[in-house]
Amino acid sequence: MWARLVVAPWWVLWLVNAAVFTLTLSVICGLGLRGFAAAGWTWPLLSVLVFSVIVTALMTWAQRPIRRSYARTVTGLDLAQRSQAVKALRRGVVPSDPDVLAAAIRIGDLSMAYRRRVPAWQRRVAWVVPVLWVVAAVLEFVGNDVRAGLTWGGLAVLVAARMGWARHKARPLPERLELLRSAAALSPQALAVLAQAQDSAAPPPGLRFRLVSAVIVVAAVFGGVFAVYQQNRPSRDCRTADSAVNFIHAHPDMLDASLIAPGGPGLDKYRDWSDQLVAYSQQASAPDLAPHLQRIAKISTDAVVLVTEVRRDSFAPPSAEDTLARQAAYNKLMGQLVDEDKALIPPCHPRR
């Protein structure tokens, strides 16, 4: 793959990086973030795509000088020759073609130069990333989210394995370079190519570029989070329905038929309860919510009428049979109200 991409136009590298980054980030977010696509996949995936395009554009642009420096080392070589040069560095196989041998040495020298430019502390700090993902996995397991725990744990293992493998593959590079140089010393053509080469490591991105990139990435992150938040945010009618459901659950005494007789909650409390439910019914217009809220309001007003009749003459309490009949009627009304209450949940919370 490297042998193909090293001479590819920058926009090809950008598209490849964006595709890989988008796919990887989508899988991580879909499996590791609870509620990532609770309200649908369109906006979350679009946010990931936009973020990936922006980040990979900055990465590709920042790496252009490095890519150009490597591209100069393989100038004039075809794909097969470029592959042989890479194979020589990875496996220590000395190429028979002097041009390929010289290219392999030039690639190795550049790789060593870029490697020396990374301080040792930075290589050690890089291991903090998989460690943090292990911590995230443990926290998800503690929170009983096995899928997210496996996602973060698997990601930590993959990243750690990749970093360890890269370190393992880079360790024998100096010895292989010495082997290739020894072979080049016996090849006048390879020595001539190396003598004419003027390779040098490209300078790192300037401070201004890094600051601008950081600002753009932070802005993209906030933009994506805001877009997903807006998508997952309940509609106005759903917020009204949720408020009605919470209000009903917060007043269980209003549902208890045994409390409608004198001595229970005051009649004014029943009226306030009903007035609030009527107010909720007037705030929603969605066809899958409004009818349920309106029926809840009607049931609550009927319940207040029934309680008023029971409390009408507290000095002449009704007979036991009459009380049981009215409690049964009230209990039936509350059963209907609870059914309507339950019907408010699926339209706004389909996964609950």
Contacts in CASP RR format, 6 or more apart in sequence:
PFRMAT RR
TARGET T0000
AUTHOR 0000-0000-0000
METHOD contacts of the structure
MODEL  1
MWARLVVAPWWVLWLVNAAVFTLTLSVICGLGLRGFAAAGWTWPLLSVLV
FSVIVTALMTWAQRPIRRSYARTVTGLDLAQRSQAVKALRRGVVPSDPDV
LAAAIRIGDLSMAYRRRVPAWQRRVAWVVPVLWVVAAVLEFVGNDVRAGL
TWGGLAVLVAARMGWARHKARPLPERLELLRSAAALSPQALAVLAQAQDS
AAPPPGLRFRLVSAVIVVAAVFGGVFAVYQQNRPSRDCRTADSAVNFIHA
HPDMLDASLIAPGGPGLDKYRDWSDQLVAYSQQASAPDLAPHLQRIAKIS
TDAVVLVTEVRRDSFAPPSAEDTLARQAAYNKLMGQLVDEDKALIPPCHP
RR
2 86 0 8 1.000
3 74 0 8 1.000
3 79 0 8 1.000
3 82 0 8 1.000
3 83 0 8 1.000
3 85 0 8 1.000
3 86 0 8 1.000
4 79 0 8 1.000
5 12 0 8 1.000
5 13 0 8 1.000
5 16 0 8 1.000
6 67 0 8 1.000
6 70 0 8 1.000
6 71 0 8 1.000
6 74 0 8 1.000
6 82 0 8 1.000
7 71 0 8 1.000
7 74 0 8 1.000
7 82 0 8 1.000
10 60 0 8 1.000
10 61 0 8 1.000
10 64 0 8 1.000
10 67 0 8 1.000
13 60 0 8 1.000
13 63 0 8 1.000
13 67 0 8 1.000
14 56 0 8 1.000
14 57 0 8 1.000
14 60 0 8 1.000
17 56 0 8 1.000
17 59 0 8 1.000
17 60 0 8 1.000
18 52 0 8 1.000
18 53 0 8 1.000
18 56 0 8 1.000
18 57 0 8 1.000
21 52 0 8 1.000
21 55 0 8 1.000
21 56 0 8 1.000
22 48 0 8 1.000
22 49 0 8 1.000
22 52 0 8 1.000
22 53 0 8 1.000
25 48 0 8 1.000
25 51 0 8 1.000
25 52 0 8 1.000
26 45 0 8 1.000
26 48 0 8 1.000
28 151 0 8 1.000
28 155 0 8 1.000
29 36 0 8 1.000
29 44 0 8 1.000
29 48 0 8 1.000
30 36 0 8 1.000
30 37 0 8 1.000
30 44 0 8 1.000
31 147 0 8 1.000
31 148 0 8 1.000
31 150 0 8 1.000
31 151 0 8 1.000
32 140 0 8 1.000
32 147 0 8 1.000
32 148 0 8 1.000
32 149 0 8 1.000
32 151 0 8 1.000
32 152 0 8 1.000
33 148 0 8 1.000
34 145 0 8 1.000
34 148 0 8 1.000
35 232 0 8 1.000
36 44 0 8 1.000
36 228 0 8 1.000
37 44 0 8 1.000
37 45 0 8 1.000
38 232 0 8 1.000
38 351 0 8 1.000
39 231 0 8 1.000
39 232 0 8 1.000
40 231 0 8 1.000
42 231 0 8 1.000
43 227 0 8 1.000
43 228 0 8 1.000
43 230 0 8 1.000
43 231 0 8 1.000
44 228 0 8 1.000
44 231 0 8 1.000
46 227 0 8 1.000
47 223 0 8 1.000
47 224 0 8 1.000
47 225 0 8 1.000
47 227 0 8 1.000
47 228 0 8 1.000
50 220 0 8 1.000
50 224 0 8 1.000
51 220 0 8 1.000
51 221 0 8 1.000
51 224 0 8 1.000
54 216 0 8 1.000
54 217 0 8 1.000
54 220 0 8 1.000
55 217 0 8 1.000
55 220 0 8 1.000
58 213 0 8 1.000
58 216 0 8 1.000
58 217 0 8 1.000
62 205 0 8 1.000
62 209 0 8 1.000
62 213 0 8 1.000
65 202 0 8 1.000
65 203 0 8 1.000
66 114 0 8 1.000
66 201 0 8 1.000
66 202 0 8 1.000
68 202 0 8 1.000
69 110 0 8 1.000
69 199 0 8 1.000
69 200 0 8 1.000
69 201 0 8 1.000
69 202 0 8 1.000
70 107 0 8 1.000
70 110 0 8 1.000
72 199 0 8 1.000
73 103 0 8 1.000
73 106 0 8 1.000
73 107 0 8 1.000
73 110 0 8 1.000
73 197 0 8 1.000
73 199 0 8 1.000
74 81 0 8 1.000
74 82 0 8 1.000
74 85 0 8 1.000
74 103 0 8 1.000
74 107 0 8 1.000
76 99 0 8 1.000
77 85 0 8 1.000
77 99 0 8 1.000
77 100 0 8 1.000
77 103 0 8 1.000
81 97 0 8 1.000
81 99 0 8 1.000
81 100 0 8 1.000
81 103 0 8 1.000
82 103 0 8 1.000
84 95 0 8 1.000
84 97 0 8 1.000
84 100 0 8 1.000
84 104 0 8 1.000
85 95 0 8 1.000
85 100 0 8 1.000
85 103 0 8 1.000
85 104 0 8 1.000
85 107 0 8 1.000
86 104 0 8 1.000
86 107 0 8 1.000
87 93 0 8 1.000
88 94 0 8 1.000
88 95 0 8 1.000
88 100 0 8 1.000
88 101 0 8 1.000
88 104 0 8 1.000
88 176 0 8 1.000
88 180 0 8 1.000
89 104 0 8 1.000
89 107 0 8 1.000
89 108 0 8 1.000
89 111 0 8 1.000
89 173 0 8 1.000
89 176 0 8 1.000
89 177 0 8 1.000
89 180 0 8 1.000
90 169 0 8 1.000
92 176 0 8 1.000
92 179 0 8 1.000
92 180 0 8 1.000
94 101 0 8 1.000
94 179 0 8 1.000
94 180 0 8 1.000
94 183 0 8 1.000
95 101 0 8 1.000
95 104 0 8 1.000
98 184 0 8 1.000
98 187 0 8 1.000
98 189 0 8 1.000
98 190 0 8 1.000
98 193 0 8 1.000
99 189 0 8 1.000
99 190 0 8 1.000
99 193 0 8 1.000
101 180 0 8 1.000
101 183 0 8 1.000
101 184 0 8 1.000
101 187 0 8 1.000
101 190 0 8 1.000
102 184 0 8 1.000
102 189 0 8 1.000
102 190 0 8 1.000
102 193 0 8 1.000
102 194 0 8 1.000
102 197 0 8 1.000
103 193 0 8 1.000
104 180 0 8 1.000
105 177 0 8 1.000
105 180 0 8 1.000
105 181 0 8 1.000
105 184 0 8 1.000
105 190 0 8 1.000
105 194 0 8 1.000
106 194 0 8 1.000
106 197 0 8 1.000
106 199 0 8 1.000
108 173 0 8 1.000
108 177 0 8 1.000
109 177 0 8 1.000
109 199 0 8 1.000
110 199 0 8 1.000
110 201 0 8 1.000
111 170 0 8 1.000
111 173 0 8 1.000
112 173 0 8 1.000
112 174 0 8 1.000
112 177 0 8 1.000
113 200 0 8 1.000
113 201 0 8 1.000
114 201 0 8 1.000
115 170 0 8 1.000
115 173 0 8 1.000
117 201 0 8 1.000
117 204 0 8 1.000
126 163 0 8 1.000
127 160 0 8 1.000
127 163 0 8 1.000
129 159 0 8 1.000
130 155 0 8 1.000
130 156 0 8 1.000
130 157 0 8 1.000
130 159 0 8 1.000
130 160 0 8 1.000
130 163 0 8 1.000
131 156 0 8 1.000
133 152 0 8 1.000
133 153 0 8 1.000
133 154 0 8 1.000
133 155 0 8 1.000
133 156 0 8 1.000
133 159 0 8 1.000
134 152 0 8 1.000
134 153 0 8 1.000
134 156 0 8 1.000
136 149 0 8 1.000
136 152 0 8 1.000
136 153 0 8 1.000
137 148 0 8 1.000
137 149 0 8 1.000
137 150 0 8 1.000
137 151 0 8 1.000
137 152 0 8 1.000
137 153 0 8 1.000
137 154 0 8 1.000
137 156 0 8 1.000
138 149 0 8 1.000
140 146 0 8 1.000
140 148 0 8 1.000
140 149 0 8 1.000
140 151 0 8 1.000
140 152 0 8 1.000
141 149 0 8 1.000
183 190 0 8 1.000
184 190 0 8 1.000
184 191 0 8 1.000
184 194 0 8 1.000
185 191 0 8 1.000
205 213 0 8 1.000
234 242 0 8 1.000
234 348 0 8 1.000
235 286 0 8 1.000
235 348 0 8 1.000
236 283 0 8 1.000
237 283 0 8 1.000
237 284 0 8 1.000
237 285 0 8 1.000
237 286 0 8 1.000
237 289 0 8 1.000
237 290 0 8 1.000
238 286 0 8 1.000
238 289 0 8 1.000
238 347 0 8 1.000
238 348 0 8 1.000
240 280 0 8 1.000
240 283 0 8 1.000
240 284 0 8 1.000
240 289 0 8 1.000
240 293 0 8 1.000
241 280 0 8 1.000
241 284 0 8 1.000
241 289 0 8 1.000
241 292 0 8 1.000
241 293 0 8 1.000
241 344 0 8 1.000
241 347 0 8 1.000
241 348 0 8 1.000
242 344 0 8 1.000
242 348 0 8 1.000
243 280 0 8 1.000
244 277 0 8 1.000
244 280 0 8 1.000
244 293 0 8 1.000
244 296 0 8 1.000
244 341 0 8 1.000
244 344 0 8 1.000
245 341 0 8 1.000
245 344 0 8 1.000
245 345 0 8 1.000
247 276 0 8 1.000
247 277 0 8 1.000
247 280 0 8 1.000
248 254 0 8 1.000
248 255 0 8 1.000
248 277 0 8 1.000
248 296 0 8 1.000
248 337 0 8 1.000
248 338 0 8 1.000
248 341 0 8 1.000
251 273 0 8 1.000
253 259 0 8 1.000
253 265 0 8 1.000
254 265 0 8 1.000
254 269 0 8 1.000
254 270 0 8 1.000
254 273 0 8 1.000
254 303 0 8 1.000
255 334 0 8 1.000
255 337 0 8 1.000
255 338 0 8 1.000
257 327 0 8 1.000
257 328 0 8 1.000
257 330 0 8 1.000
257 331 0 8 1.000
257 334 0 8 1.000
258 327 0 8 1.000
259 265 0 8 1.000
260 306 0 8 1.000
260 307 0 8 1.000
260 310 0 8 1.000
260 326 0 8 1.000
260 327 0 8 1.000
260 330 0 8 1.000
261 310 0 8 1.000
261 317 0 8 1.000
261 323 0 8 1.000
261 327 0 8 1.000
262 310 0 8 1.000
262 311 0 8 1.000
262 314 0 8 1.000
262 317 0 8 1.000
267 304 0 8 1.000
267 307 0 8 1.000
267 308 0 8 1.000
267 311 0 8 1.000
270 303 0 8 1.000
270 304 0 8 1.000
270 307 0 8 1.000
271 304 0 8 1.000
273 300 0 8 1.000
274 297 0 8 1.000
274 300 0 8 1.000
274 301 0 8 1.000
274 303 0 8 1.000
274 304 0 8 1.000
277 293 0 8 1.000
277 296 0 8 1.000
277 297 0 8 1.000
277 300 0 8 1.000
278 297 0 8 1.000
278 300 0 8 1.000
278 301 0 8 1.000
280 293 0 8 1.000
280 296 0 8 1.000
280 297 0 8 1.000
281 290 0 8 1.000
281 293 0 8 1.000
281 294 0 8 1.000
281 296 0 8 1.000
281 297 0 8 1.000
284 290 0 8 1.000
284 293 0 8 1.000
286 347 0 8 1.000
288 347 0 8 1.000
289 344 0 8 1.000
289 347 0 8 1.000
289 348 0 8 1.000
292 340 0 8 1.000
292 341 0 8 1.000
292 343 0 8 1.000
292 344 0 8 1.000
293 340 0 8 1.000
293 344 0 8 1.000
295 336 0 8 1.000
295 340 0 8 1.000
296 337 0 8 1.000
296 340 0 8 1.000
296 341 0 8 1.000
299 333 0 8 1.000
299 334 0 8 1.000
299 336 0 8 1.000
299 337 0 8 1.000
299 340 0 8 1.000
300 337 0 8 1.000
302 333 0 8 1.000
303 330 0 8 1.000
303 333 0 8 1.000
303 334 0 8 1.000
303 337 0 8 1.000
306 326 0 8 1.000
306 329 0 8 1.000
306 330 0 8 1.000
306 333 0 8 1.000
307 330 0 8 1.000
309 326 0 8 1.000
310 318 0 8 1.000
310 323 0 8 1.000
310 326 0 8 1.000
317 323 0 8 1.000
318 326 0 8 1.000
345 352 0 8 1.000
346 352 0 8 1.000
END
